[in-house]
Amino acid sequence: MSCTSSSILPNDSESQTLADGNWELLRADGAGAVLKVFGKWNNVSDFAELYQGRSTQDVTRIFSDELTIEANTIKGKKNIETFYIR
């Protein structure tokens, strides 16, 4: 599983985020399910530094979270916010 997001910010900076990982089904029943998601979260930013020109910052974080999926919501315990399903 991987996901990419790119943004161009107002000050001519650019940011790209790549999440790469996997998931495991921990529990499922008629009311919902619980998934464990885990992997790497990589953020690369390219921005202008005063007196230095363009600069790049690369930050990698390891993540792990447990998602609870119910009728209208997906909720994470640590890193992932609540999503509402229509």
N, CA, C and O atoms as a Maestro MAE file, in Angstrom:
{
 s_m_m2io_version
 :::
 2.0.0
}

f_m_ct {
 s_m_title
 :::
 protein
 m_atom[344] {
  # First column is atom index #
  i_m_mmod_type
  r_m_x_coord
  r_m_y_coord
  r_m_z_coord
  i_m_residue_number
  s_m_chain_name
  s_m_pdb_residue_name
  s_m_pdb_atom_name
  i_m_atomic_number
  :::
  1 25 0.852 -1.142 0.000 1 A "MET " " N  " 7
  2 3 0.000 0.000 0.000 1 A "MET " " CA " 6
  3 2 0.907 1.216 0.000 1 A "MET " " C  " 6
  4 15 1.816 1.300 0.826 1 A "MET " " O  " 8
  5 25 0.684 2.162 -0.906 2 A "SER " " N  " 7
  6 3 1.417 3.415 -0.842 2 A "SER " " CA " 6
  7 2 0.518 4.548 -1.311 2 A "SER " " C  " 6
  8 15 -0.431 4.353 -2.071 2 A "SER " " O  " 8
  9 25 0.855 5.742 -0.829 3 A "CYS " " N  " 7
  10 3 0.053 6.926 -1.110 3 A "CYS " " CA " 6
  11 2 1.001 8.099 -1.273 3 A "CYS " " C  " 6
  12 15 1.959 8.223 -0.510 3 A "CYS " " O  " 8
  13 25 0.757 8.968 -2.258 4 A "THR " " N  " 7
  14 3 1.601 10.132 -2.499 4 A "THR " " CA " 6
  15 2 0.743 11.386 -2.518 4 A "THR " " C  " 6
  16 15 -0.366 11.385 -3.052 4 A "THR " " O  " 8
  17 25 1.273 12.462 -1.927 5 A "SER " " N  " 7
  18 3 0.595 13.747 -1.924 5 A "SER " " CA " 6
  19 2 1.627 14.832 -2.223 5 A "SER " " C  " 6
  20 15 2.713 14.823 -1.645 5 A "SER " " O  " 8
  21 25 1.303 15.762 -3.115 6 A "SER " " N  " 7
  22 3 2.202 16.867 -3.443 6 A "SER " " CA " 6
  23 2 1.481 18.187 -3.228 6 A "SER " " C  " 6
  24 15 0.283 18.304 -3.485 6 A "SER " " O  " 8
  25 25 2.239 19.199 -2.743 7 A "SER " " N  " 7
  26 3 1.665 20.521 -2.505 7 A "SER " " CA " 6
  27 2 2.641 21.587 -2.955 7 A "SER " " C  " 6
  28 15 3.849 21.454 -2.759 7 A "SER " " O  " 8
  29 25 2.119 22.651 -3.560 8 A "ILE " " N  " 7
  30 3 2.909 23.846 -3.833 8 A "ILE " " CA " 6
  31 2 2.376 24.917 -2.895 8 A "ILE " " C  " 6
  32 15 1.198 25.271 -2.942 8 A "ILE " " O  " 8
  33 25 3.259 25.428 -2.040 9 A "LEU " " N  " 7
  34 3 2.878 26.373 -1.005 9 A "LEU " " CA " 6
  35 2 2.995 27.804 -1.521 9 A "LEU " " C  " 6
  36 15 3.673 28.036 -2.522 9 A "LEU " " O  " 8
  37 25 2.345 28.777 -0.857 10 A "PRO " " N  " 7
  38 3 2.308 30.159 -1.341 10 A "PRO " " CA " 6
  39 2 3.686 30.799 -1.544 10 A "PRO " " C  " 6
  40 15 3.828 31.649 -2.423 10 A "PRO " " O  " 8
  41 25 4.686 30.429 -0.776 11 A "ASN " " N  " 7
  42 3 6.006 31.068 -0.879 11 A "ASN " " CA " 6
  43 2 6.903 30.350 -1.887 11 A "ASN " " C  " 6
  44 15 8.127 30.413 -1.766 11 A "ASN " " O  " 8
  45 25 6.326 29.675 -2.870 12 A "ASP " " N  " 7
  46 3 7.054 28.961 -3.926 12 A "ASP " " CA " 6
  47 2 7.794 27.729 -3.406 12 A "ASP " " C  " 6
  48 15 8.690 27.215 -4.075 12 A "ASP " " O  " 8
  49 25 7.422 27.257 -2.220 13 A "SER " " N  " 7
  50 3 7.988 26.021 -1.684 13 A "SER " " CA " 6
  51 2 7.163 24.849 -2.186 13 A "SER " " C  " 6
  52 15 5.981 24.996 -2.498 13 A "SER " " O  " 8
  53 25 7.788 23.696 -2.262 14 A "GLU " " N  " 7
  54 3 7.083 22.485 -2.667 14 A "GLU " " CA " 6
  55 2 7.269 21.423 -1.596 14 A "GLU " " C  " 6
  56 15 8.314 21.360 -0.949 14 A "GLU " " O  " 8
  57 25 6.254 20.591 -1.412 15 A "SER " " N  " 7
  58 3 6.319 19.527 -0.423 15 A "SER " " CA " 6
  59 2 5.680 18.272 -1.021 15 A "SER " " C  " 6
  60 15 4.618 18.341 -1.640 15 A "SER " " O  " 8
  61 25 6.337 17.130 -0.829 16 A "GLN " " N  " 7
  62 3 5.794 15.860 -1.297 16 A "GLN " " CA " 6
  63 2 5.849 14.866 -0.140 16 A "GLN " " C  " 6
  64 15 6.871 14.728 0.532 16 A "GLN " " O  " 8
  65 25 4.732 14.181 0.077 17 A "THR " " N  " 7
  66 3 4.647 13.186 1.133 17 A "THR " " CA " 6
  67 2 4.370 11.827 0.511 17 A "THR " " C  " 6
  68 15 3.500 11.695 -0.349 17 A "THR " " O  " 8
  69 25 5.110 10.822 0.946 18 A "LEU " " N  " 7
  70 3 4.921 9.456 0.482 18 A "LEU " " CA " 6
  71 2 4.760 8.562 1.698 18 A "LEU " " C  " 6
  72 15 5.643 8.510 2.554 18 A "LEU " " O  " 8
  73 25 3.641 7.860 1.780 19 A "ALA " " N  " 7
  74 3 3.415 6.875 2.836 19 A "ALA " " CA " 6
  75 2 3.458 5.503 2.187 19 A "ALA " " C  " 6
  76 15 2.753 5.246 1.212 19 A "ALA " " O  " 8
  77 25 4.284 4.629 2.729 20 A "ASP " " N  " 7
  78 3 4.450 3.294 2.166 20 A "ASP " " CA " 6
  79 2 4.424 2.295 3.308 20 A "ASP " " C  " 6
  80 15 5.165 2.442 4.280 20 A "ASP " " O  " 8
  81 25 3.582 1.285 3.201 21 A "GLY " " N  " 7
  82 3 3.492 0.319 4.291 21 A "GLY " " CA " 6
  83 2 2.571 -0.836 3.953 21 A "GLY " " C  " 6
  84 15 2.418 -1.222 2.794 21 A "GLY " " O  " 8
  85 25 1.963 -1.376 4.994 22 A "ASN " " N  " 7
  86 3 1.104 -2.532 4.834 22 A "ASN " " CA " 6
  87 2 0.023 -2.505 5.903 22 A "ASN " " C  " 6
  88 15 -0.002 -1.608 6.745 22 A "ASN " " O  " 8
  89 25 -0.862 -3.479 5.870 23 A "TRP " " N  " 7
  90 3 -1.936 -3.561 6.857 23 A "TRP " " CA " 6
  91 2 -2.190 -5.012 7.215 23 A "TRP " " C  " 6
  92 15 -1.830 -5.932 6.479 23 A "TRP " " O  " 8
  93 25 -2.826 -5.192 8.376 24 A "GLU " " N  " 7
  94 3 -3.179 -6.525 8.864 24 A "GLU " " CA " 6
  95 2 -4.564 -6.452 9.493 24 A "GLU " " C  " 6
  96 15 -4.833 -5.564 10.302 24 A "GLU " " O  " 8
  97 25 -5.441 -7.376 9.126 25 A "LEU " " N  " 7
  98 3 -6.780 -7.447 9.714 25 A "LEU " " CA " 6
  99 2 -6.665 -8.122 11.075 25 A "LEU " " C  " 6
  100 15 -6.305 -9.296 11.159 25 A "LEU " " O  " 8
  101 25 -6.970 -7.383 12.142 26 A "LEU " " N  " 7
  102 3 -6.887 -7.933 13.491 26 A "LEU " " CA " 6
  103 2 -8.189 -8.586 13.933 26 A "LEU " " C  " 6
  104 15 -8.181 -9.617 14.606 26 A "LEU " " O  " 8
  105 25 -9.317 -7.971 13.543 27 A "ARG " " N  " 7
  106 3 -10.606 -8.458 14.009 27 A "ARG " " CA " 6
  107 2 -11.700 -7.930 13.088 27 A "ARG " " C  " 6
  108 15 -11.614 -6.798 12.613 27 A "ARG " " O  " 8
  109 25 -12.717 -8.729 12.834 28 A "ALA " " N  " 7
  110 3 -13.856 -8.293 12.019 28 A "ALA " " CA " 6
  111 2 -15.107 -9.022 12.464 28 A "ALA " " C  " 6
  112 15 -15.073 -10.209 12.789 28 A "ALA " " O  " 8
  113 25 -16.221 -8.285 12.472 29 A "ASP " " N  " 7
  114 3 -17.526 -8.884 12.772 29 A "ASP " " CA " 6
  115 2 -18.592 -8.046 12.073 29 A "ASP " " C  " 6
  116 15 -18.261 -7.168 11.276 29 A "ASP " " O  " 8
  117 25 -19.840 -8.299 12.354 30 A "GLY " " N  " 7
  118 3 -20.937 -7.587 11.703 30 A "GLY " " CA " 6
  119 2 -20.986 -6.104 12.015 30 A "GLY " " C  " 6
  120 15 -21.565 -5.338 11.244 30 A "GLY " " O  " 8
  121 25 -20.393 -5.675 13.127 31 A "ALA " " N  " 7
  122 3 -20.437 -4.270 13.533 31 A "ALA " " CA " 6
  123 2 -19.280 -3.454 12.968 31 A "ALA " " C  " 6
  124 15 -19.370 -2.228 12.904 31 A "ALA " " O  " 8
  125 25 -18.191 -4.111 12.557 32 A "GLY " " N  " 7
  126 3 -17.048 -3.365 12.049 32 A "GLY " " CA " 6
  127 2 -15.793 -4.210 12.006 32 A "GLY " " C  " 6
  128 15 -15.851 -5.439 12.035 32 A "GLY " " O  " 8
  129 25 -14.651 -3.532 11.935 33 A "ALA " " N  " 7
  130 3 -13.375 -4.237 11.846 33 A "ALA " " CA " 6
  131 2 -12.282 -3.391 12.485 33 A "ALA " " C  " 6
  132 15 -12.439 -2.184 12.666 33 A "ALA " " O  " 8
  133 25 -11.171 -4.043 12.823 34 A "VAL " " N  " 7
  134 3 -9.988 -3.365 13.345 34 A "VAL " " CA " 6
  135 2 -8.804 -3.785 12.482 34 A "VAL " " C  " 6
  136 15 -8.531 -4.974 12.318 34 A "VAL " " O  " 8
  137 25 -8.102 -2.789 11.930 35 A "LEU " " N  " 7
  138 3 -6.932 -3.021 11.089 35 A "LEU " " CA " 6
  139 2 -5.700 -2.425 11.746 35 A "LEU " " C  " 6
  140 15 -5.773 -1.362 12.362 35 A "LEU " " O  " 8
  141 25 -4.579 -3.100 11.619 36 A "LYS " " N  " 7
  142 3 -3.301 -2.526 12.006 36 A "LYS " " CA " 6
  143 2 -2.631 -2.050 10.728 36 A "LYS " " C  " 6
  144 15 -2.469 -2.831 9.790 36 A "LYS " " O  " 8
  145 25 -2.230 -0.754 10.673 37 A "VAL " " N  " 7
  146 3 -1.501 -0.210 9.536 37 A "VAL " " CA " 6
  147 2 -0.119 0.201 10.021 37 A "VAL " " C  " 6
  148 15 0.036 0.685 11.142 37 A "VAL " " O  " 8
  149 25 0.891 0.005 9.167 38 A "PHE " " N  " 7
  150 3 2.263 0.295 9.588 38 A "PHE " " CA " 6
  151 2 3.126 0.562 8.362 38 A "PHE " " C  " 6
  152 15 2.816 0.097 7.265 38 A "PHE " " O  " 8
  153 25 4.202 1.305 8.549 39 A "GLY " " N  " 7
  154 3 5.105 1.585 7.443 39 A "GLY " " CA " 6
  155 2 5.949 2.813 7.676 39 A "GLY " " C  " 6
  156 15 6.227 3.191 8.814 39 A "GLY " " O  " 8
  157 25 6.363 3.447 6.556 40 A "LYS " " N  " 7
  158 3 7.206 4.644 6.584 40 A "LYS " " CA " 6
  159 2 6.439 5.830 6.016 40 A "LYS " " C  " 6
  160 15 5.681 5.694 5.056 40 A "LYS " " O  " 8
  161 25 6.647 6.986 6.618 41 A "TRP " " N  " 7
  162 3 6.052 8.237 6.176 41 A "TRP " " CA " 6
  163 2 7.218 9.149 5.812 41 A "TRP " " C  " 6
  164 15 7.978 9.553 6.692 41 A "TRP " " O  " 8
  165 25 7.374 9.481 4.529 42 A "ASN " " N  " 7
  166 3 8.503 10.278 4.068 42 A "ASN " " CA " 6
  167 2 8.003 11.610 3.534 42 A "ASN " " C  " 6
  168 15 7.118 11.647 2.679 42 A "ASN " " O  " 8
  169 25 8.570 12.711 4.040 43 A "ASN " " N  " 7
  170 3 8.187 14.044 3.596 43 A "ASN " " CA " 6
  171 2 9.426 14.757 3.061 43 A "ASN " " C  " 6
  172 15 10.413 14.918 3.779 43 A "ASN " " O  " 8
  173 25 9.374 15.183 1.800 44 A "VAL " " N  " 7
  174 3 10.473 15.914 1.171 44 A "VAL " " CA " 6
  175 2 9.964 17.314 0.842 44 A "VAL " " C  " 6
  176 15 8.971 17.471 0.132 44 A "VAL " " O  " 8
  177 25 10.656 18.332 1.366 45 A "SER " " N  " 7
  178 3 10.278 19.721 1.117 45 A "SER " " CA " 6
  179 2 11.414 20.435 0.404 45 A "SER " " C  " 6
  180 15 12.581 20.274 0.759 45 A "SER " " O  " 8
  181 25 11.068 21.218 -0.598 46 A "ASP " " N  " 7
  182 3 12.017 22.034 -1.345 46 A "ASP " " CA " 6
  183 2 11.583 23.474 -1.154 46 A "ASP " " C  " 6
  184 15 10.477 23.843 -1.549 46 A "ASP " " O  " 8
  185 25 12.440 24.299 -0.551 47 A "PHE " " N  " 7
  186 3 12.036 25.661 -0.242 47 A "PHE " " CA " 6
  187 2 13.214 26.621 -0.415 47 A "PHE " " C  " 6
  188 15 14.369 26.202 -0.502 47 A "PHE " " O  " 8
  189 25 12.898 27.910 -0.463 48 A "ALA " " N  " 7
  190 3 13.916 28.949 -0.638 48 A "ALA " " CA " 6
  191 2 14.425 29.390 0.733 48 A "ALA " " C  " 6
  192 15 13.640 29.751 1.610 48 A "ALA " " O  " 8
  193 25 15.743 29.357 0.906 49 A "GLU " " N  " 7
  194 3 16.388 29.854 2.114 49 A "GLU " " CA " 6
  195 2 16.966 31.229 1.799 49 A "GLU " " C  " 6
  196 15 17.584 31.413 0.751 49 A "GLU " " O  " 8
  197 25 16.774 32.184 2.684 50 A "LEU " " N  " 7
  198 3 17.366 33.503 2.479 50 A "LEU " " CA " 6
  199 2 18.881 33.371 2.442 50 A "LEU " " C  " 6
  200 15 19.466 32.719 3.308 50 A "LEU " " O  " 8
  201 25 19.508 33.968 1.473 51 A "TYR " " N  " 7
  202 3 20.965 34.009 1.299 51 A "TYR " " CA " 6
  203 2 21.589 32.665 0.933 51 A "TYR " " C  " 6
  204 15 22.805 32.597 0.753 51 A "TYR " " O  " 8
  205 25 20.812 31.602 0.817 52 A "GLN " " N  " 7
  206 3 21.368 30.291 0.503 52 A "GLN " " CA " 6
  207 2 20.792 29.686 -0.771 52 A "GLN " " C  " 6
  208 15 21.340 28.707 -1.278 52 A "GLN " " O  " 8
  209 25 19.719 30.230 -1.296 53 A "GLY " " N  " 7
  210 3 19.075 29.651 -2.476 53 A "GLY " " CA " 6
  211 2 18.117 28.534 -2.086 53 A "GLY " " C  " 6
  212 15 17.573 28.524 -0.982 53 A "GLY " " O  " 8
  213 25 17.917 27.594 -3.006 54 A "ARG " " N  " 7
  214 3 16.989 26.480 -2.766 54 A "ARG " " CA " 6
  215 2 17.593 25.483 -1.787 54 A "ARG " " C  " 6
  216 15 18.799 25.238 -1.808 54 A "ARG " " O  " 8
  217 25 16.764 24.915 -0.940 55 A "SER " " N  " 7
  218 3 17.200 23.938 0.049 55 A "SER " " CA " 6
  219 2 16.175 22.805 0.094 55 A "SER " " C  " 6
  220 15 14.984 23.034 -0.120 55 A "SER " " O  " 8
  221 25 16.634 21.590 0.370 56 A "THR " " N  " 7
  222 3 15.748 20.434 0.442 56 A "THR " " CA " 6
  223 2 15.861 19.792 1.828 56 A "THR " " C  " 6
  224 15 16.955 19.627 2.368 56 A "THR " " O  " 8
  225 25 14.711 19.439 2.382 57 A "GLN " " N  " 7
  226 3 14.671 18.757 3.670 57 A "GLN " " CA " 6
  227 2 13.927 17.447 3.480 57 A "GLN " " C  " 6
  228 15 12.839 17.431 2.904 57 A "GLN " " O  " 8
  229 25 14.496 16.349 3.956 58 A "ASP " " N  " 7
  230 3 13.924 15.012 3.806 58 A "ASP " " CA " 6
  231 2 13.750 14.401 5.198 58 A "ASP " " C  " 6
  232 15 14.730 14.167 5.905 58 A "ASP " " O  " 8
  233 25 12.505 14.146 5.585 59 A "VAL " " N  " 7
  234 3 12.204 13.602 6.913 59 A "VAL " " CA " 6
  235 2 11.459 12.284 6.743 59 A "VAL " " C  " 6
  236 15 10.445 12.230 6.046 59 A "VAL " " O  " 8
  237 25 11.954 11.219 7.374 60 A "THR " " N  " 7
  238 3 11.300 9.908 7.329 60 A "THR " " CA " 6
  239 2 10.899 9.513 8.741 60 A "THR " " C  " 6
  240 15 11.704 9.585 9.670 60 A "THR " " O  " 8
  241 25 9.652 9.096 8.894 61 A "ARG " " N  " 7
  242 3 9.153 8.616 10.183 61 A "ARG " " CA " 6
  243 2 8.544 7.230 9.996 61 A "ARG " " C  " 6
  244 15 7.933 6.941 8.967 61 A "ARG " " O  " 8
  245 25 8.715 6.397 10.982 62 A "ILE " " N  " 7
  246 3 8.081 5.079 11.005 62 A "ILE " " CA " 6
  247 2 6.739 5.245 11.726 62 A "ILE " " C  " 6
  248 15 6.671 5.906 12.762 62 A "ILE " " O  " 8
  249 25 5.671 4.646 11.181 63 A "PHE " " N  " 7
  250 3 4.371 4.763 11.846 63 A "PHE " " CA " 6
  251 2 3.718 3.402 12.025 63 A "PHE " " C  " 6
  252 15 3.995 2.450 11.295 63 A "PHE " " O  " 8
  253 25 2.853 3.344 13.006 64 A "SER " " N  " 7
  254 3 2.015 2.177 13.260 64 A "SER " " CA " 6
  255 2 0.756 2.683 13.953 64 A "SER " " C  " 6
  256 15 0.838 3.470 14.896 64 A "SER " " O  " 8
  257 25 -0.384 2.243 13.498 65 A "ASP " " N  " 7
  258 3 -1.643 2.681 14.109 65 A "ASP " " CA " 6
  259 2 -2.663 1.555 13.987 65 A "ASP " " C  " 6
  260 15 -2.515 0.643 13.173 65 A "ASP " " O  " 8
  261 25 -3.681 1.638 14.800 66 A "GLU " " N  " 7
  262 3 -4.777 0.678 14.777 66 A "GLU " " CA " 6
  263 2 -6.038 1.430 14.381 66 A "GLU " " C  " 6
  264 15 -6.451 2.363 15.069 66 A "GLU " " O  " 8
  265 25 -6.651 1.025 13.266 67 A "LEU " " N  " 7
  266 3 -7.859 1.682 12.765 67 A "LEU " " CA " 6
  267 2 -9.086 0.878 13.141 67 A "LEU " " C  " 6
  268 15 -9.136 -0.335 12.934 67 A "LEU " " O  " 8
  269 25 -10.072 1.557 13.692 68 A "THR " " N  " 7
  270 3 -11.354 0.942 13.994 68 A "THR " " CA " 6
  271 2 -12.357 1.416 12.956 68 A "THR " " C  " 6
  272 15 -12.601 2.615 12.824 68 A "THR " " O  " 8
  273 25 -12.938 0.479 12.219 69 A "ILE " " N  " 7
  274 3 -13.901 0.794 11.176 69 A "ILE " " CA " 6
  275 2 -15.280 0.407 11.679 69 A "ILE " " C  " 6
  276 15 -15.537 -0.755 11.995 69 A "ILE " " O  " 8
  277 25 -16.169 1.398 11.750 70 A "GLU " " N  " 7
  278 3 -17.549 1.168 12.188 70 A "GLU " " CA " 6
  279 2 -18.484 1.652 11.090 70 A "GLU " " C  " 6
  280 15 -18.025 1.968 9.993 70 A "GLU " " O  " 8
  281 25 -19.757 1.715 11.353 71 A "ALA " " N  " 7
  282 3 -20.767 2.023 10.334 71 A "ALA " " CA " 6
  283 2 -20.426 3.256 9.495 71 A "ALA " " C  " 6
  284 15 -20.434 3.175 8.267 71 A "ALA " " O  " 8
  285 25 -20.129 4.388 10.124 72 A "ASN " " N  " 7
  286 3 -19.904 5.627 9.381 72 A "ASN " " CA " 6
  287 2 -18.534 6.246 9.616 72 A "ASN " " C  " 6
  288 15 -18.271 7.340 9.116 72 A "ASN " " O  " 8
  289 25 -17.650 5.583 10.362 73 A "THR " " N  " 7
  290 3 -16.372 6.198 10.703 73 A "THR " " CA " 6
  291 2 -15.196 5.223 10.608 73 A "THR " " C  " 6
  292 15 -15.346 4.007 10.730 73 A "THR " " O  " 8
  293 25 -14.035 5.809 10.386 74 A "ILE " " N  " 7
  294 3 -12.765 5.112 10.512 74 A "ILE " " CA " 6
  295 2 -11.943 5.959 11.477 74 A "ILE " " C  " 6
  296 15 -11.679 7.129 11.203 74 A "ILE " " O  " 8
  297 25 -11.534 5.373 12.613 75 A "LYS " " N  " 7
  298 3 -10.815 6.121 13.644 75 A "LYS " " CA " 6
  299 2 -9.475 5.463 13.929 75 A "LYS " " C  " 6
  300 15 -9.389 4.248 14.103 75 A "LYS " " O  " 8
  301 25 -8.421 6.293 13.974 76 A "GLY " " N  " 7
  302 3 -7.108 5.822 14.366 76 A "GLY " " CA " 6
  303 2 -6.879 6.085 15.844 76 A "GLY " " C  " 6
  304 15 -7.499 6.974 16.427 76 A "GLY " " O  " 8
  305 25 -5.983 5.306 16.451 77 A "LYS " " N  " 7
  306 3 -5.670 5.510 17.867 77 A "LYS " " CA " 6
  307 2 -4.577 6.558 18.075 77 A "LYS " " C  " 6
  308 15 -4.636 7.322 19.039 77 A "LYS " " O  " 8
  309 25 -3.562 6.606 17.172 78 A "LYS " " N  " 7
  310 3 -2.402 7.470 17.405 78 A "LYS " " CA " 6
  311 2 -2.180 8.505 16.313 78 A "LYS " " C  " 6
  312 15 -2.224 9.703 16.593 78 A "LYS " " O  " 8
  313 25 -1.943 8.080 15.082 79 A "ASN " " N  " 7
  314 3 -1.499 8.974 14.024 79 A "ASN " " CA " 6
  315 2 -2.593 9.395 13.058 79 A "ASN " " C  " 6
  316 15 -2.550 10.506 12.531 79 A "ASN " " O  " 8
  317 25 -3.545 8.558 12.822 80 A "ILE " " N  " 7
  318 3 -4.540 8.799 11.779 80 A "ILE " " CA " 6
  319 2 -5.803 9.372 12.406 80 A "ILE " " C  " 6
  320 15 -6.338 8.826 13.371 80 A "ILE " " O  " 8
  321 25 -6.268 10.482 11.840 81 A "GLU " " N  " 7
  322 3 -7.463 11.147 12.366 81 A "GLU " " CA " 6
  323 2 -8.727 10.408 11.956 81 A "GLU " " C  " 6
  324 15 -8.656 9.406 11.244 81 A "GLU " " O  " 8
  325 25 -9.874 10.889 12.394 82 A "THR " " N  " 7
  326 3 -11.162 10.277 12.085 82 A "THR " " CA " 6
  327 2 -11.599 10.647 10.668 82 A "THR " " C  " 6
  328 15 -11.525 11.806 10.261 82 A "THR " " O  " 8
  329 25 -12.056 9.635 9.927 83 A "PHE " " N  " 7
  330 3 -12.649 9.814 8.602 83 A "PHE " " CA " 6
  331 2 -14.123 9.445 8.712 83 A "PHE " " C  " 6
  332 15 -14.485 8.492 9.403 83 A "PHE " " O  " 8
  333 25 -14.967 10.206 8.026 84 A "TYR " " N  " 7
  334 3 -16.397 9.934 8.022 84 A "TYR " " CA " 6
  335 2 -16.786 9.355 6.670 84 A "TYR " " C  " 6
  336 15 -16.437 9.915 5.630 84 A "TYR " " O  " 8
  337 25 -17.502 8.243 6.678 85 A "ILE " " N  " 7
  338 3 -17.916 7.555 5.462 85 A "ILE " " CA " 6
  339 2 -19.355 7.953 5.145 85 A "ILE " " C  " 6
  340 15 -20.219 7.922 6.021 85 A "ILE " " O  " 8
  341 25 -19.605 8.320 3.916 86 A "ARG " " N  " 7
  342 3 -20.972 8.685 3.525 86 A "ARG " " CA " 6
  343 2 -21.649 7.518 2.869 86 A "ARG " " C  " 6
  344 15 -22.808 7.622 2.467 86 A "ARG " " O  " 8
  :::
 }
 m_bond[343] {
  # First column is bond index #
  i_m_from
  i_m_to
  i_m_order
  :::
  1 1 2 1
  2 2 3 1
  3 3 4 2
  4 3 5 1
  5 5 6 1
  6 6 7 1
  7 7 8 2
  8 7 9 1
  9 9 10 1
  10 10 11 1
  11 11 12 2
  12 11 13 1
  13 13 14 1
  14 14 15 1
  15 15 16 2
  16 15 17 1
  17 17 18 1
  18 18 19 1
  19 19 20 2
  20 19 21 1
  21 21 22 1
  22 22 23 1
  23 23 24 2
  24 23 25 1
  25 25 26 1
  26 26 27 1
  27 27 28 2
  28 27 29 1
  29 29 30 1
  30 30 31 1
  31 31 32 2
  32 31 33 1
  33 33 34 1
  34 34 35 1
  35 35 36 2
  36 35 37 1
  37 37 38 1
  38 38 39 1
  39 39 40 2
  40 39 41 1
  41 41 42 1
  42 42 43 1
  43 43 44 2
  44 43 45 1
  45 45 46 1
  46 46 47 1
  47 47 48 2
  48 47 49 1
  49 49 50 1
  50 50 51 1
  51 51 52 2
  52 51 53 1
  53 53 54 1
  54 54 55 1
  55 55 56 2
  56 55 57 1
  57 57 58 1
  58 58 59 1
  59 59 60 2
  60 59 61 1
  61 61 62 1
  62 62 63 1
  63 63 64 2
  64 63 65 1
  65 65 66 1
  66 66 67 1
  67 67 68 2
  68 67 69 1
  69 69 70 1
  70 70 71 1
  71 71 72 2
  72 71 73 1
  73 73 74 1
  74 74 75 1
  75 75 76 2
  76 75 77 1
  77 77 78 1
  78 78 79 1
  79 79 80 2
  80 79 81 1
  81 81 82 1
  82 82 83 1
  83 83 84 2
  84 83 85 1
  85 85 86 1
  86 86 87 1
  87 87 88 2
  88 87 89 1
  89 89 90 1
  90 90 91 1
  91 91 92 2
  92 91 93 1
  93 93 94 1
  94 94 95 1
  95 95 96 2
  96 95 97 1
  97 97 98 1
  98 98 99 1
  99 99 100 2
  100 99 101 1
  101 101 102 1
  102 102 103 1
  103 103 104 2
  104 103 105 1
  105 105 106 1
  106 106 107 1
  107 107 108 2
  108 107 109 1
  109 109 110 1
  110 110 111 1
  111 111 112 2
  112 111 113 1
  113 113 114 1
  114 114 115 1
  115 115 116 2
  116 115 117 1
  117 117 118 1
  118 118 119 1
  119 119 120 2
  120 119 121 1
  121 121 122 1
  122 122 123 1
  123 123 124 2
  124 123 125 1
  125 125 126 1
  126 126 127 1
  127 127 128 2
  128 127 129 1
  129 129 130 1
  130 130 131 1
  131 131 132 2
  132 131 133 1
  133 133 134 1
  134 134 135 1
  135 135 136 2
  136 135 137 1
  137 137 138 1
  138 138 139 1
  139 139 140 2
  140 139 141 1
  141 141 142 1
  142 142 143 1
  143 143 144 2
  144 143 145 1
  145 145 146 1
  146 146 147 1
  147 147 148 2
  148 147 149 1
  149 149 150 1
  150 150 151 1
  151 151 152 2
  152 151 153 1
  153 153 154 1
  154 154 155 1
  155 155 156 2
  156 155 157 1
  157 157 158 1
  158 158 159 1
  159 159 160 2
  160 159 161 1
  161 161 162 1
  162 162 163 1
  163 163 164 2
  164 163 165 1
  165 165 166 1
  166 166 167 1
  167 167 168 2
  168 167 169 1
  169 169 170 1
  170 170 171 1
  171 171 172 2
  172 171 173 1
  173 173 174 1
  174 174 175 1
  175 175 176 2
  176 175 177 1
  177 177 178 1
  178 178 179 1
  179 179 180 2
  180 179 181 1
  181 181 182 1
  182 182 183 1
  183 183 184 2
  184 183 185 1
  185 185 186 1
  186 186 187 1
  187 187 188 2
  188 187 189 1
  189 189 190 1
  190 190 191 1
  191 191 192 2
  192 191 193 1
  193 193 194 1
  194 194 195 1
  195 195 196 2
  196 195 197 1
  197 197 198 1
  198 198 199 1
  199 199 200 2
  200 199 201 1
  201 201 202 1
  202 202 203 1
  203 203 204 2
  204 203 205 1
  205 205 206 1
  206 206 207 1
  207 207 208 2
  208 207 209 1
  209 209 210 1
  210 210 211 1
  211 211 212 2
  212 211 213 1
  213 213 214 1
  214 214 215 1
  215 215 216 2
  216 215 217 1
  217 217 218 1
  218 218 219 1
  219 219 220 2
  220 219 221 1
  221 221 222 1
  222 222 223 1
  223 223 224 2
  224 223 225 1
  225 225 226 1
  226 226 227 1
  227 227 228 2
  228 227 229 1
  229 229 230 1
  230 230 231 1
  231 231 232 2
  232 231 233 1
  233 233 234 1
  234 234 235 1
  235 235 236 2
  236 235 237 1
  237 237 238 1
  238 238 239 1
  239 239 240 2
  240 239 241 1
  241 241 242 1
  242 242 243 1
  243 243 244 2
  244 243 245 1
  245 245 246 1
  246 246 247 1
  247 247 248 2
  248 247 249 1
  249 249 250 1
  250 250 251 1
  251 251 252 2
  252 251 253 1
  253 253 254 1
  254 254 255 1
  255 255 256 2
  256 255 257 1
  257 257 258 1
  258 258 259 1
  259 259 260 2
  260 259 261 1
  261 261 262 1
  262 262 263 1
  263 263 264 2
  264 263 265 1
  265 265 266 1
  266 266 267 1
  267 267 268 2
  268 267 269 1
  269 269 270 1
  270 270 271 1
  271 271 272 2
  272 271 273 1
  273 273 274 1
  274 274 275 1
  275 275 276 2
  276 275 277 1
  277 277 278 1
  278 278 279 1
  279 279 280 2
  280 279 281 1
  281 281 282 1
  282 282 283 1
  283 283 284 2
  284 283 285 1
  285 285 286 1
  286 286 287 1
  287 287 288 2
  288 287 289 1
  289 289 290 1
  290 290 291 1
  291 291 292 2
  292 291 293 1
  293 293 294 1
  294 294 295 1
  295 295 296 2
  296 295 297 1
  297 297 298 1
  298 298 299 1
  299 299 300 2
  300 299 301 1
  301 301 302 1
  302 302 303 1
  303 303 304 2
  304 303 305 1
  305 305 306 1
  306 306 307 1
  307 307 308 2
  308 307 309 1
  309 309 310 1
  310 310 311 1
  311 311 312 2
  312 311 313 1
  313 313 314 1
  314 314 315 1
  315 315 316 2
  316 315 317 1
  317 317 318 1
  318 318 319 1
  319 319 320 2
  320 319 321 1
  321 321 322 1
  322 322 323 1
  323 323 324 2
  324 323 325 1
  325 325 326 1
  326 326 327 1
  327 327 328 2
  328 327 329 1
  329 329 330 1
  330 330 331 1
  331 331 332 2
  332 331 333 1
  333 333 334 1
  334 334 335 1
  335 335 336 2
  336 335 337 1
  337 337 338 1
  338 338 339 1
  339 339 340 2
  340 339 341 1
  341 341 342 1
  342 342 343 1
  343 343 344 2
  :::
 }
}
